[in-house]
Amino acid sequence: MKQEEKRGIRMTVRISRIKKTLEKELKPSRLTHTTGVAYTAMALAMRYEGDIKKAEIAGLLHDIAKDIPSKRALKMCDKWNIAVTSIEKRNPFLLHGKLGAYYALSEFGVEDTDILNAIIYHTTGRPKMSLLEKIVFVADYIEPGRDKAVRLKEIRRIAFIDIDQAVYEITGDILAYLKTVEGEIDPQTIQTYEYYKNLLKNRAAVEKKDDNSITDDED
């Protein structure tokens, strides 16, 4: 049996184990959301030719630590030497990505760095995200059960056309929302927004330059 086939079998078995665990441990609403994120992540992975099984695993595990109470989350980070920023200390719910990655590694043997990072950054995002990180970040926002975001229909359309544009639109809307409710903003989300804003701006400039070059050649 080829190494790739063995890897595929191992991942299938792991996914089955993860699903059984989630069905036992997550409350119904969280399980519905988690299943929706995994489904959407797989669809986006197919669209952008990413790893579908990795997308499913990251989607299934992204919120595994979401329901841990704040005080317990802080104690767990201290116990496991997980770095906590000042904003995370004031808003412990932000720690569920880091704790989720720890669970993925310790409880399910997920050692793939890309999957772990996708779990860690699915809430705040970060500059220079990998394809898988962007997929899970976007999937968490647009999964079928979501219905609160004002521009959700538009962003769902964009997500399957240009994933970088989707990340930019989502982070922009998150920042705008947090300002209306006077919520504390994680600097990493701002950095993510600025990075993808500049990436799209630079990409548009290059495309415009290329278009002008083609026009000049035709003349």
Residue frames as qw, qx, qy, qz and C-alpha x, y, z in Angstrom:
[[0.000, 0.887, 0.461, 0.000, 0.00, 0.00, 0.00],
 [0.399, 0.543, -0.025, 0.739, 1.35, 3.42, -0.96],
 [0.290, -0.166, -0.474, 0.815, 2.26, 5.95, 1.76],
 [0.243, -0.094, -0.110, -0.959, -0.38, 8.37, 0.50],
 [0.620, -0.292, -0.596, -0.418, -3.06, 5.69, 0.77],
 [0.553, -0.272, -0.661, 0.429, -2.00, 4.87, 4.33],
 [0.087, -0.053, -0.242, 0.965, -2.14, 8.55, 5.24],
 [0.424, -0.195, -0.344, -0.815, -5.64, 8.81, 3.79],
 [0.655, -0.326, -0.676, -0.092, -6.85, 5.82, 5.81],
 [0.419, -0.207, -0.545, 0.696, -5.34, 7.22, 9.03],
 [0.097, -0.023, 0.051, -0.994, -7.04, 10.57, 8.46],
 [0.545, -0.270, -0.523, -0.597, -10.38, 8.90, 7.75],
 [0.617, -0.333, -0.677, 0.224, -10.16, 6.92, 11.00],
 [0.262, -0.137, -0.365, 0.883, -9.18, 10.08, 12.90],
 [0.284, -0.163, -0.208, -0.922, -12.11, 12.03, 11.43],
 [0.626, -0.345, -0.633, -0.297, -14.50, 9.25, 12.48],
 [0.538, -0.301, -0.594, 0.517, -13.13, 9.35, 16.04],
 [0.074, -0.010, -0.138, 0.988, -13.37, 13.14, 16.18],
 [0.429, -0.276, -0.402, -0.761, -17.00, 13.09, 15.03],
 [0.646, -0.384, -0.659, -0.010, -17.98, 10.52, 17.67],
 [0.419, -0.225, -0.455, 0.753, -16.28, 12.58, 20.38],
 [0.084, -0.082, -0.057, -0.991, -17.95, 15.81, 19.29],
 [0.520, -0.356, -0.566, -0.532, -21.38, 14.15, 19.23],
 [0.628, -0.414, -0.610, 0.250, -20.89, 13.18, 22.87],
 [0.463, -0.320, -0.308, 0.767, -19.29, 16.36, 24.20],
 [0.030, 0.066, 0.151, 0.986, -20.71, 19.34, 22.31],
 [0.351, 0.445, 0.545, -0.618, -24.09, 20.87, 23.00],
 [0.568, 0.519, 0.628, 0.117, -26.50, 20.56, 20.04],
 [0.272, 0.950, 0.077, -0.136, -26.14, 24.17, 18.81],
 [0.208, -0.751, 0.555, 0.290, -22.34, 23.98, 18.90],
 [0.574, -0.020, 0.784, 0.235, -22.38, 20.64, 17.09],
 [0.521, 0.730, 0.442, 0.006, -24.62, 22.07, 14.37],
 [0.107, 0.953, -0.211, -0.191, -22.26, 25.02, 13.90],
 [0.408, -0.539, 0.691, 0.254, -19.19, 22.78, 13.91],
 [0.626, 0.264, 0.712, 0.177, -20.67, 20.46, 11.31],
 [0.403, 0.882, 0.237, -0.060, -21.56, 23.49, 9.18],
 [0.080, -0.873, 0.415, 0.242, -18.03, 24.86, 9.37],
 [0.522, -0.256, 0.771, 0.260, -16.50, 21.50, 8.42],
 [0.587, 0.548, 0.590, 0.085, -18.92, 21.16, 5.48],
 [0.271, 0.957, 0.034, -0.094, -18.19, 24.70, 4.27],
 [0.289, -0.730, 0.558, 0.269, -14.44, 24.30, 4.74],
 [0.611, 0.023, 0.748, 0.258, -14.51, 21.17, 2.60],
 [0.501, 0.760, 0.410, 0.051, -16.45, 22.99, -0.11],
 [0.058, 0.963, -0.216, -0.152, -13.96, 25.86, -0.10],
 [0.482, -0.477, 0.679, 0.281, -11.05, 23.39, -0.18],
 [0.638, 0.360, 0.643, 0.224, -12.56, 21.82, -3.30],
 [0.325, 0.928, 0.181, -0.029, -13.02, 25.25, -4.86],
 [0.026, 0.925, -0.377, -0.037, -9.42, 26.33, -4.20],
 [0.832, 0.319, -0.444, 0.098, -7.81, 22.90, -4.68],
 [0.212, -0.626, 0.608, -0.440, -6.81, 22.59, -1.03],
 [0.223, 0.079, -0.960, 0.148, -6.57, 19.48, 1.14],
 [0.565, -0.398, -0.364, -0.624, -10.18, 18.44, 1.76],
 [0.751, -0.347, -0.544, 0.142, -9.49, 16.11, 4.70],
 [0.396, -0.041, -0.355, 0.846, -7.34, 18.71, 6.47],
 [0.229, -0.292, -0.113, -0.921, -10.11, 21.24, 5.96],
 [0.688, -0.417, -0.483, -0.346, -12.62, 18.83, 7.50],
 [0.676, -0.257, -0.518, 0.457, -10.44, 18.10, 10.54],
 [0.209, 0.051, -0.205, 0.955, -9.71, 21.78, 11.17],
 [0.393, -0.347, -0.272, -0.807, -13.38, 22.63, 10.74],
 [0.727, -0.396, -0.549, -0.120, -14.49, 19.91, 13.13],
 [0.668, -0.315, -0.417, 0.529, -12.00, 20.91, 15.82],
 [0.220, 0.499, -0.013, 0.838, -12.01, 24.70, 15.51],
 [0.412, -0.563, 0.076, -0.713, -14.48, 25.20, 18.39],
 [0.723, -0.152, -0.666, 0.105, -13.65, 22.14, 20.49],
 [0.421, -0.197, -0.526, 0.712, -12.64, 24.43, 23.39],
 [0.075, -0.476, -0.229, -0.846, -15.26, 27.16, 22.84],
 [0.593, -0.617, -0.329, -0.400, -17.47, 26.26, 25.81],
 [0.647, -0.154, -0.493, 0.561, -14.69, 26.19, 28.41],
 [0.273, -0.921, -0.272, 0.063, -15.46, 28.80, 31.15],
 [0.274, 0.884, -0.210, 0.315, -13.15, 31.85, 31.20],
 [0.449, -0.739, 0.469, -0.180, -11.46, 31.15, 34.55],
 [0.894, -0.095, 0.430, 0.082, -10.81, 27.55, 33.63],
 [0.719, 0.650, 0.054, 0.239, -9.44, 28.56, 30.23],
 [0.056, 0.886, -0.368, 0.276, -6.89, 30.87, 31.84],
 [0.657, -0.522, 0.530, -0.119, -5.86, 28.17, 34.34],
 [0.920, 0.213, 0.310, 0.113, -5.47, 25.64, 31.54],
 [0.525, 0.794, -0.141, 0.273, -3.24, 27.99, 29.56],
 [0.243, -0.800, 0.491, -0.245, -1.10, 28.53, 32.64],
 [0.831, -0.256, 0.489, -0.071, -0.88, 24.79, 33.29],
 [0.851, 0.318, 0.346, 0.233, 0.06, 23.96, 29.70],
 [0.402, -0.461, 0.247, 0.752, 2.39, 26.95, 29.23],
 [0.362, 0.619, 0.546, 0.433, 0.23, 28.47, 26.49],
 [0.235, -0.041, -0.054, 0.970, 1.14, 32.13, 25.96],
 [0.000, 0.780, 0.625, -0.042, -1.67, 34.54, 26.81],
 [0.251, 0.398, 0.086, 0.878, -1.71, 38.15, 25.60],
 [0.034, 0.126, 0.451, -0.883, -3.02, 41.04, 27.66],
 [0.515, 0.036, -0.204, -0.832, -6.18, 41.29, 25.55],
 [0.628, -0.082, -0.751, -0.189, -6.76, 37.53, 25.94],
 [0.247, -0.121, -0.742, 0.612, -6.51, 37.90, 29.71],
 [0.268, 0.183, 0.253, -0.911, -9.27, 40.50, 29.57],
 [0.739, 0.257, -0.113, -0.612, -11.26, 38.49, 27.01],
 [0.419, -0.323, 0.848, -0.006, -10.58, 34.80, 27.74],
 [0.786, 0.414, 0.392, -0.240, -13.08, 33.63, 25.10],
 [0.462, 0.783, -0.370, -0.190, -10.36, 34.49, 22.57],
 [0.250, -0.537, 0.805, -0.020, -8.27, 31.63, 23.99],
 [0.846, 0.114, 0.447, -0.267, -10.46, 28.88, 22.57],
 [0.714, 0.642, -0.266, -0.078, -8.42, 28.77, 19.37],
 [0.137, 0.628, -0.728, 0.238, -5.15, 28.13, 21.21],
 [0.538, -0.211, 0.715, -0.392, -6.79, 25.65, 23.58],
 [0.866, 0.354, 0.140, -0.325, -8.50, 23.96, 20.66],
 [0.573, 0.635, -0.518, 0.020, -5.16, 23.42, 18.95],
 [0.160, -0.468, 0.799, -0.342, -3.78, 21.94, 22.16],
 [0.749, 0.051, 0.522, -0.406, -6.72, 19.53, 22.35],
 [0.795, 0.535, -0.168, -0.232, -6.30, 18.62, 18.69],
 [0.370, 0.604, -0.687, 0.159, -2.69, 17.68, 19.36],
 [0.185, -0.346, 0.807, -0.442, -3.00, 16.02, 22.76],
 [0.651, 0.103, 0.572, -0.489, -6.36, 14.26, 22.41],
 [0.821, 0.489, 0.205, -0.213, -6.51, 13.43, 18.71],
 [0.723, -0.206, 0.441, 0.490, -2.84, 13.30, 17.73],
 [0.489, 0.831, 0.204, 0.169, -3.14, 16.09, 15.15],
 [0.610, -0.459, 0.156, 0.627, 0.45, 17.14, 14.51],
 [0.455, 0.521, 0.399, 0.602, -0.03, 18.95, 11.22],
 [0.255, -0.298, -0.183, 0.901, 1.08, 22.55, 11.82],
 [0.129, -0.165, -0.414, -0.886, -1.24, 23.93, 9.17],
 [0.463, -0.522, -0.672, -0.248, -4.31, 22.35, 10.80],
 [0.479, -0.490, -0.479, 0.548, -3.24, 23.57, 14.24],
 [0.153, -0.147, 0.038, 0.976, -2.70, 27.12, 12.96],
 [0.252, -0.349, -0.569, -0.701, -6.08, 27.08, 11.22],
 [0.505, -0.595, -0.622, 0.057, -7.67, 26.27, 14.59],
 [0.434, -0.371, -0.278, 0.772, -5.61, 28.89, 16.48],
 [0.073, -0.207, 0.131, 0.967, -6.36, 31.78, 14.11],
 [0.035, 0.459, 0.803, 0.378, -9.93, 31.02, 13.03],
 [0.139, -0.824, -0.497, 0.234, -11.32, 33.91, 15.12],
 [0.183, -0.813, 0.072, 0.548, -8.78, 36.72, 14.76],
 [0.726, 0.664, 0.022, 0.179, -7.10, 35.77, 11.51],
 [0.521, -0.631, 0.258, 0.513, -3.51, 36.88, 10.93],
 [0.343, 0.768, -0.355, -0.408, -1.42, 38.34, 8.12],
 [0.296, 0.489, -0.790, -0.222, -0.09, 35.90, 5.52],
 [0.749, -0.079, 0.543, -0.373, -2.49, 33.08, 6.35],
 [0.166, -0.123, 0.912, 0.355, -2.08, 29.78, 4.54],
 [0.416, -0.125, -0.579, -0.690, -4.87, 28.62, 2.24],
 [0.474, -0.351, -0.806, 0.058, -6.19, 26.28, 4.94],
 [0.187, -0.321, -0.475, 0.797, -6.16, 29.05, 7.56],
 [0.239, 0.105, -0.173, -0.950, -8.14, 31.32, 5.24],
 [0.451, -0.194, -0.756, -0.434, -10.58, 28.54, 4.44],
 [0.404, -0.414, -0.759, 0.299, -11.41, 27.85, 8.10],
 [0.081, -0.267, -0.246, 0.928, -11.54, 31.56, 8.96],
 [0.337, 0.035, -0.355, -0.871, -14.03, 32.19, 6.17],
 [0.462, -0.231, -0.824, -0.233, -16.00, 28.98, 6.74],
 [0.245, -0.336, -0.695, 0.586, -16.54, 29.92, 10.38],
 [0.123, 0.293, 0.115, -0.941, -18.17, 33.16, 9.26],
 [0.460, 0.200, -0.374, -0.780, -20.32, 31.92, 6.36],
 [0.002, 0.044, 0.999, -0.004, -21.39, 28.39, 7.35],
 [0.241, -0.405, -0.692, -0.547, -25.08, 27.60, 6.62],
 [0.401, -0.610, -0.648, 0.216, -26.25, 28.14, 10.20],
 [0.244, -0.260, -0.133, 0.925, -25.04, 31.74, 10.34],
 [0.108, 0.692, 0.620, 0.354, -27.74, 34.36, 9.85],
 [0.288, -0.813, -0.290, 0.414, -26.75, 37.50, 11.80],
 [0.387, -0.293, 0.276, 0.829, -24.13, 39.23, 9.64],
 [0.350, 0.679, 0.153, -0.627, -25.56, 42.11, 7.59],
 [0.440, 0.637, -0.446, -0.448, -23.69, 41.32, 4.34],
 [0.621, -0.225, 0.750, -0.030, -23.66, 37.54, 4.74],
 [0.778, 0.501, 0.372, -0.063, -25.22, 36.78, 1.36],
 [0.409, 0.879, -0.244, -0.010, -22.68, 38.96, -0.44],
 [0.214, -0.686, 0.694, -0.042, -19.72, 37.56, 1.47],
 [0.775, 0.013, 0.629, -0.057, -20.82, 33.99, 0.80],
 [0.721, 0.682, 0.123, 0.005, -20.77, 34.80, -2.92],
 [0.168, 0.882, -0.436, 0.067, -17.33, 36.44, -2.68],
 [0.614, -0.494, 0.613, -0.061, -15.92, 33.50, -0.67],
 [0.809, 0.158, 0.549, 0.135, -16.18, 31.21, -3.69],
 [0.548, 0.819, 0.059, 0.162, -14.75, 33.79, -6.09],
 [0.385, 0.628, -0.388, 0.554, -11.80, 35.34, -4.23],
 [0.719, -0.467, -0.470, 0.207, -10.86, 34.03, -0.78],
 [0.427, -0.044, -0.218, 0.877, -8.48, 36.92, -0.06],
 [0.201, -0.372, -0.202, -0.883, -11.28, 39.38, -0.80],
 [0.661, -0.508, -0.495, -0.246, -13.54, 37.39, 1.53],
 [0.637, -0.292, -0.421, 0.576, -11.00, 37.60, 4.38],
 [0.173, 0.124, -0.031, 0.977, -10.75, 41.36, 3.83],
 [0.404, -0.437, -0.349, -0.724, -14.53, 41.85, 3.80],
 [0.713, -0.461, -0.528, 0.012, -15.05, 39.69, 6.89],
 [0.536, -0.221, -0.352, 0.735, -12.37, 41.38, 8.98],
 [0.004, 0.239, 0.094, 0.967, -13.69, 44.78, 7.92],
 [0.546, -0.485, -0.412, -0.544, -17.22, 43.87, 8.99],
 [0.707, -0.384, -0.511, 0.303, -15.99, 42.39, 12.29],
 [0.367, -0.049, -0.222, 0.902, -14.09, 45.59, 13.11],
 [0.222, -0.341, -0.226, -0.885, -17.09, 47.74, 12.18],
 [0.657, -0.487, -0.513, -0.259, -19.37, 45.65, 14.39],
 [0.645, -0.295, -0.461, 0.534, -17.03, 45.73, 17.37],
 [0.153, 0.133, -0.085, 0.976, -16.94, 49.51, 17.17],
 [0.430, -0.433, -0.333, -0.719, -20.74, 49.71, 17.38],
 [0.776, -0.498, -0.374, -0.101, -20.88, 47.56, 20.51],
 [0.156, -0.849, 0.418, -0.285, -17.72, 49.08, 22.01],
 [0.981, -0.170, 0.047, 0.085, -16.10, 45.67, 22.08],
 [0.354, -0.730, 0.489, 0.320, -12.37, 45.37, 22.63],
 [0.779, 0.591, -0.163, -0.127, -10.57, 44.71, 19.35],
 [0.839, -0.280, 0.313, 0.348, -7.74, 42.21, 19.14],
 [0.008, 0.768, -0.378, -0.517, -4.81, 43.95, 17.37],
 [0.367, -0.128, 0.847, 0.363, -4.29, 40.82, 15.30],
 [0.416, 0.632, 0.654, -0.004, -7.65, 41.33, 13.60],
 [0.145, 0.925, -0.037, -0.350, -6.64, 44.88, 12.70],
 [0.232, -0.554, 0.677, 0.426, -3.33, 43.58, 11.34],
 [0.459, 0.226, 0.836, 0.196, -5.19, 40.97, 9.30],
 [0.345, 0.831, 0.404, -0.165, -7.51, 43.60, 7.85],
 [0.029, 0.879, -0.282, -0.384, -4.64, 45.93, 6.92],
 [0.379, -0.323, 0.784, 0.371, -2.59, 43.12, 5.41],
 [0.433, 0.382, 0.790, 0.206, -5.38, 41.91, 3.11],
 [0.239, 0.907, 0.210, -0.277, -6.42, 45.46, 2.23],
 [0.062, -0.767, 0.483, 0.417, -2.86, 46.15, 1.05],
 [0.444, -0.074, 0.845, 0.287, -2.59, 42.76, -0.66],
 [0.441, 0.642, 0.627, 0.028, -5.71, 43.45, -2.72],
 [0.124, 0.937, -0.029, -0.326, -4.59, 47.00, -3.45],
 [0.215, -0.590, 0.658, 0.415, -1.18, 45.83, -4.69],
 [0.476, 0.176, 0.836, 0.209, -2.75, 43.05, -6.71],
 [0.380, 0.815, 0.418, -0.131, -5.11, 45.53, -8.39],
 [0.002, 0.868, -0.298, -0.396, -2.17, 47.81, -9.21],
 [0.347, -0.302, 0.806, 0.372, -0.28, 44.93, -10.84],
 [0.457, 0.463, 0.754, 0.086, -3.35, 43.89, -12.84],
 [0.258, 0.914, 0.165, -0.266, -3.86, 47.48, -14.01],
 [0.139, -0.711, 0.540, 0.428, -0.21, 47.71, -15.05],
 [0.419, -0.013, 0.861, 0.287, -0.50, 44.44, -16.98],
 [0.418, 0.703, 0.571, -0.073, -3.68, 45.66, -18.70],
 [0.127, 0.917, -0.123, -0.357, -1.93, 48.89, -19.72],
 [0.293, -0.470, 0.725, 0.410, 1.02, 46.88, -21.05],
 [0.471, 0.313, 0.807, 0.172, -1.31, 44.77, -23.22],
 [0.311, 0.874, 0.324, -0.185, -3.00, 47.93, -24.56],
 [0.056, -0.823, 0.389, 0.409, 0.36, 49.51, -25.38],
 [0.402, -0.192, 0.823, 0.352, 1.46, 46.35, -27.20],
 [0.461, 0.565, 0.683, 0.050, -1.72, 46.33, -29.24],
 [0.197, 0.932, 0.044, -0.301, -1.16, 49.95, -30.21]]
